[in-house]
């Protein structure tokens, strides 16, 4: 039987191991957790989602929705598990991250052709292998990759959004609604916290001046964005406070745009901006703040986000945080055949 090493038990590594095993390969899947943890993972589960629980659009007229449908028809393990762990999210495929990871882990561990090895793999082997360690690659393996590629300092900072308890959201102010009228709930799958112009500007003023967790190096990479060649990468990973620094109305024209979200409590009241919350677990007890990935200190997160109408008494189940992600300059390193 053909032997294959897959390094990394994240999304790509699990799918690669599954597909290879189904095609007769004897796969050794290396995952360093829980022996070696990262700055963002919380568990030892395979395919743990550390950032957003949304896998993008499910609509077939959108590129990401079409790709997922193609993967579904081709027998993708990840899409199958995502469908089983799906949450109400309008036209998007969002999942209960714990159920999703548990289903992927069980499928991988029960596959007769896959052996899960719980240890760090610190070098690129001289045999058929897939390196799928992703942005949270261990420092030792990063060194090995740099020796192969000749590239250095290829990283960016990724931020995670806070999660709050659903029962702490004031639904006398907040309301349900989906921007594009798509979803399983007739009222809408998102919870929306509306702001008038004064409330929005007060929020942004406090947001940009709030205390942040100090990063030890390369802080300018966050503000300036990460560049490889002439292209700019990972703009979508900027913390919400950095986006707000680019202009007072940046958020109201971006993740907090109010289009299609007129509130039922005051239907004639003009809404200047909306902070949306998306369900984060199957029980509906947790909601994450959409587009509010942040590097603020924990006390400042409580103070600033409680300025948003409807979140005055929000209880935080998880605070936002930032972590360093590693990548390779694929356009320079990959062959046309990939």
Buried (B, 14 or more C-beta within 10 A) or exposed (E): EEEBBBBBBBBBBBBBBBBBBBEEBBBBBBBBBEEBEBEBBEBBBBBBBBBBBBBBBBBEEBEBBBBBBEBBEEEBBBBBBBBEBBBBBBBBBBBBBBBBBBBBBEBBEEBEBBBBBBEBBBEBEEEEBBBBBBBBBBEEBBEBBBEEEEBEEBBBBBBBBBBBBBEBBEEEBBBBBBBEEBBEEEEBBBBBBBBBEEBBBEBBBBBBEBEBEEBEEBEEBBEEBBEBEEEEBBEEBBBBBBBBBEEEBBBBEBBBBBEEBBBEEEEEEEBBBBBBBBBBBBEEEBBBBBBBBBBBBEEBBBBBBBBBBBBBEBEBBBBBBBBBBBBBBEEEEEEEEE
